[in-house]
Amino acid sequence: MGRILVIKRKKYRFCRNIVVCEYTWKGLGIHMKLLSFRYEGQTLFGPKVKREEAVWDVLAMAQAQQQADFPKTMIEAVSLGMDFVEMVRKLVEETEAGENAAQFKYAFTDVEWLSPIPRTPKNVMCVGKNYAEHAQEMGAEAPPEKVMIFTKAPTAIAGDEQTLPIHSDVTDSLDYEGELAVVISKTGKNIPKQLAYDYVFGYTIGNDITARNVQADHKQFFLGKSLDGTCPMGPYVVTKDEIPNPQNLSVVTKVNDEVRQNGNTSSMMFKIDELIAEISKYVTLEPGDVILTGTPAGVGKGMTPPTFLKQGDTVKVSIEGIGTLVNRFE
């Protein structure tokens, strides 16, 4: 029986009633949760194996099937958008039909997890105070009237299950911020809000870890937001067809299994389409760019008394439909 791509035309509230396409695969049932990983010294990427705690090595599969035009990096794959889903579907279908499928998949326990986008084309773009209650806990008299954008250096990027430095040499106030992250799929400038989702590849989880004292001392965000390892992302980037309404996802952050943040992306003041439209007025967006969309209330600085991360802490950020990003601090 053949596999058929079914395109459903739907109206979603998050797109302001603009008609978009939802892609589903009949037959094979691929769920496109993509991860980047290191295996035997090589940086690789591929989709999670259905119903297994394992990942497909799509580069090895493409080589075995003599597909010279297959993308060699995650950013190349992202730039192909939903066409990449079709390429992976064919790869997996042909591999599973053969006798050696097992040699092309690796157990999660045998790989080192990396950020789904191991290195962004430019700084990671972040949205400040995009949830009213978070703005309030940070001392704002009123939520911002315009989008607040700051950035984190690409050298801050880290992966799921990675142990991160506590940076006690420069800060005693390292804080967490669990966030939905948007991964851009194609180049765009002055993107109209109604077309913004055409430029989205998918979504992942980010933790905008912040050295609060550095942020205060320097009167700006960049240094306090860019310490090494302070932008873990993962575990997967989930393609946008898997999450038809990203503006209604639960965001939960736990520190040592204590719930600190419990929000929902529906509470964003500036929605994803607005963020893409506004940022692209000033900055050309490129495949692999990541936008962290802001954090709900419940950060350490907002507690009474303020409660920051310490050596030995484990932070877990869970977002509905994506998974859980886990990092320990040493």
C-alpha atoms as one frame of an Amber mdcrd trajectory, in Angstrom:
protein
   0.000   0.000   0.000   1.443   3.397  -0.996   1.968   6.311   1.326  -0.090
   9.386   0.575   0.528  12.965   1.588  -2.750  14.426   2.734  -2.962  18.221
   2.750  -5.809  19.579   4.830  -6.785  23.206   4.502  -7.749  24.521   7.886
  -8.288  27.806   9.631  -6.405  28.163  12.885  -6.998  30.910  15.391  -3.287
  31.486  15.877  -2.943  32.473  12.203  -5.608  35.162  12.461  -7.875  33.065
  10.224  -5.347  32.871   7.407  -5.644  29.536   5.624  -2.604  27.328   6.145
  -1.722  23.770   5.253  -1.456  20.889   7.679   0.659  17.958   6.522   0.088
  14.404   7.701   1.492  11.162   6.393  -0.918   8.275   5.929   0.615   4.831
   6.281   4.112   5.442   7.609   3.109   7.743  10.474   6.428   9.578  10.793
   6.448  11.965  13.713   9.080  14.520  12.864  10.928  15.001  16.110  14.421
  15.832  14.888  17.546  15.869  17.000  21.216  16.635  16.549  23.702  14.345
  18.240  27.304  13.232  18.364  28.149   9.592  17.669  31.687   8.224  17.452
  33.087  11.717  17.051  30.712  12.756  14.261  28.037  15.456  14.503  24.879
  13.971  13.011  21.124  14.569  12.912  17.953  12.627  12.252  14.412  11.854
  13.388  13.430   9.906  16.458  12.623   6.283  15.586   8.910   5.676  15.956
   8.065   3.838  19.223  11.764   3.478  20.114  14.212   5.442  22.234  16.530
   5.715  19.266  17.451   7.992  16.361  17.876   7.336  12.636  21.247   8.245
  11.096  19.839   9.848   7.953  23.270  10.744   6.543  24.335   7.098   6.564
  20.975   6.073   5.113  21.251   8.650   2.316  24.789   7.490   1.518  23.663
   3.861   1.386  20.874   4.837  -0.998  23.255   7.012  -3.058  21.310  10.223
  -2.482  24.016  12.792  -3.125  21.596  15.727  -2.861  20.553  14.926   0.714
  21.293  17.824   3.135  24.522  17.401   5.086  23.663  19.581   8.102  20.607
  20.350  10.183  20.494  23.930   8.891  20.529  22.671   5.292  17.667  20.341
   6.222  15.711  23.148   7.898  16.078  25.307   4.781  14.155  22.680   2.781
  11.107  23.006   5.020   8.429  20.370   4.592  10.224  18.970   1.538  12.737
  17.568   4.017   9.923  15.599   5.682   9.239  13.888   2.353  12.920  13.094
   1.867  13.125  11.513   5.327   9.892   9.588   4.768  11.336   7.984   1.651
  14.632   7.211   3.360  12.981   5.502   6.310  10.529   3.597   4.103  13.278
   2.175   1.904  15.555   1.433   4.871  12.848  -0.416   6.792  12.058  -2.466
   3.684  15.635  -3.755   3.646  17.378  -6.279   5.853  19.875  -3.983   7.587
  17.677  -1.273   9.112  19.118  -1.781  12.601  22.577  -0.582  11.555  21.185
   2.872  10.766  19.705   3.647  14.168  21.374   4.356  17.477  19.952   4.085
  20.971  19.617   7.383  22.804  21.903   6.013  25.503  24.703   5.637  22.932
  24.687   9.217  21.630  25.577  12.629  23.025  22.640  14.992  22.675  23.320
  18.370  21.087  21.083  21.374  20.620  18.797  20.628  17.636  20.437  23.637
  15.958  24.031  23.201  17.199  25.085  26.632  15.951  22.702  29.365  14.792
  23.606  31.619  11.824  23.608  34.637  14.127  22.920  35.375  17.796  19.890
  33.648  19.297  17.104  36.251  19.340  15.121  36.561  22.575  11.964  38.355
  23.633  11.938  40.116  26.990   8.924  40.393  29.300   6.463  38.819  26.858
   4.216  37.514  29.659   2.488  40.175  31.785   2.937  38.348  35.104   6.638
  37.860  34.422   7.035  41.556  33.617   5.374  42.311  36.943   7.596  39.958
  38.956  10.652  41.582  37.373   9.548  44.964  38.725   7.957  46.538  35.659
   5.215  49.029  36.469   3.452  48.036  33.266   4.065  45.481  30.495   6.139
  46.802  27.573   4.169  48.494  24.824   6.609  47.369  22.151   8.499  44.133
  21.625  11.731  43.924  23.642  14.460  42.070  21.750  17.887  41.082  23.034
  20.290  38.347  21.948  22.449  35.540  23.291  25.783  34.599  21.709  25.839
  31.320  19.712  28.613  30.129  22.042  25.965  29.979  24.808  24.122  27.153
  23.015  24.056  23.782  24.787  22.121  20.527  24.476  19.692  18.358  26.389
  21.185  16.281  29.239  24.322  18.424  29.144  25.885  19.400  32.477  26.251
  23.179  32.549  28.634  25.430  34.491  27.257  27.397  37.445  29.739  30.236
  36.654  30.424  30.976  40.316  33.501  33.011  39.294  31.322  35.773  37.823
  27.822  35.349  39.291  25.959  34.349  42.411  22.552  34.847  40.803  22.193
  32.435  37.897  18.508  32.145  36.961  16.340  29.972  34.703  13.708  30.957
  32.106  11.834  28.165  30.309  10.604  29.201  26.869   9.116  28.060  23.576
  11.674  28.520  20.791  10.808  29.042  17.123  13.131  27.719  14.410  13.119
  29.683  11.135  13.140  27.778   7.837  13.840  30.316   5.116  15.293  33.740
   4.456  12.929  36.655   4.939  12.893  40.424   5.403   9.849  42.597   6.125
   7.717  39.477   6.512   3.963  40.260   6.657   2.341  38.995   9.837  -0.180
  36.943   7.871   2.674  35.055   6.157   4.865  34.606   9.243   4.176  30.888
   9.718   5.396  30.196   6.178   8.855  30.999   7.558   8.640  28.608  10.527
  10.244  25.171  10.362   9.276  24.030  13.825   9.610  24.449  17.563  11.933
  23.444  20.349  12.447  24.220  24.048  14.883  26.821  25.302  16.141  27.822
  28.731  17.241  31.461  28.735  19.648  31.151  31.673  20.652  34.546  33.002
  23.320  35.942  35.320  21.132  38.541  37.021  23.984  40.460  38.668  25.845
  40.805  35.370  22.636  41.924  33.687  22.190  44.630  36.348  25.826  45.718
  36.503  26.151  46.275  32.756  22.735  47.922  32.301  22.010  45.711  29.297
  21.282  42.043  28.629  23.976  40.652  26.339  26.788  39.692  28.731  24.477
  38.410  31.453  22.634  36.291  28.882  25.637  34.937  26.972  27.792  32.985
  29.431  28.852  29.620  28.008  26.108  27.028  28.302  23.358  29.506  29.162
  21.198  28.711  26.139  20.397  24.983  26.290  17.842  23.903  23.682  16.152
  20.619  22.866  15.653  17.785  23.109  14.003  17.939  19.674  12.915  20.401
  17.054   9.356  19.364  16.219   8.149  20.267  12.729   5.319  22.780  12.610
   2.811  20.260  11.222   3.048  18.410  14.548   2.028  21.517  16.509  -0.805
  23.226  14.602  -1.444  25.731  17.418   1.773  26.827  19.136  -0.178  29.554
  20.935  -1.809  27.061  23.294   0.993  25.001  24.835   1.746  24.442  28.509
   5.212  25.549  29.675   6.397  24.017  32.960   9.800  24.541  34.585  10.953
  22.461  37.540  14.034  22.930  39.705  14.900  19.685  41.486  11.335  18.496
  40.681   9.760  21.564  42.325   7.419  23.361  39.910   8.579  26.956  39.550
   6.925  28.021  36.284   3.535  26.827  35.091   2.324  28.904  32.165   0.824
  28.671  28.712   1.919  30.213  25.428  -1.607  31.611  25.039  -0.523  34.282
  27.556   2.130  35.777  25.280   1.473  39.483  24.782   3.223  39.485  21.410
   2.325  36.362  19.450   4.688  34.384  17.234   3.468  35.928  13.980   3.881
  39.418  15.448   7.406  38.613  16.644   8.507  37.337  13.237   6.991  40.346
  11.468   8.554  42.852  13.882  12.029  41.311  14.012  12.195  40.937  10.231
  11.591  44.674   9.797  15.117  45.204  11.060  16.969  41.897  10.719  16.986
  39.469   7.801  15.889  36.086   9.147  17.762  33.037   7.859  17.320  29.243
   7.971  18.340  27.989  11.398  17.706  31.261  13.216  16.069  30.741  16.599
  13.676  33.066  18.414  13.069  32.495  22.127   9.549  33.813  22.683   9.677
  34.853  26.336   9.150  33.174  29.699   6.151  32.869  32.032   6.203  34.037
  35.639   8.047  32.023  38.273  11.723  32.780  37.746  14.116  32.721  40.698
  14.497  36.493  40.844  10.732  36.869  41.277  10.591  34.646  44.375  10.550
  35.934  47.962  13.377  35.853  48.779  15.015  35.552  45.340  16.155  31.958
  44.852  18.878  31.331  42.290  20.468  28.183  40.912  23.185  26.454  42.883
  25.673  23.687  42.256  23.942  20.319  41.913  20.579  21.703  40.806  18.683
  20.060  37.937  16.345  22.144  35.778  13.639  20.552  33.630  11.635  22.564
  31.119   8.641  20.760  29.603   6.522  22.029  26.722   3.472  20.204  25.486
   4.040  18.389  22.198   7.822  18.745  22.295   9.204  17.025  25.386  11.438
  17.916  28.321  14.788  19.723  28.299  16.969  18.571  31.220  20.197  20.134
  32.476  22.249  19.766  35.641  24.452  22.555  36.986  27.938  22.005  38.378
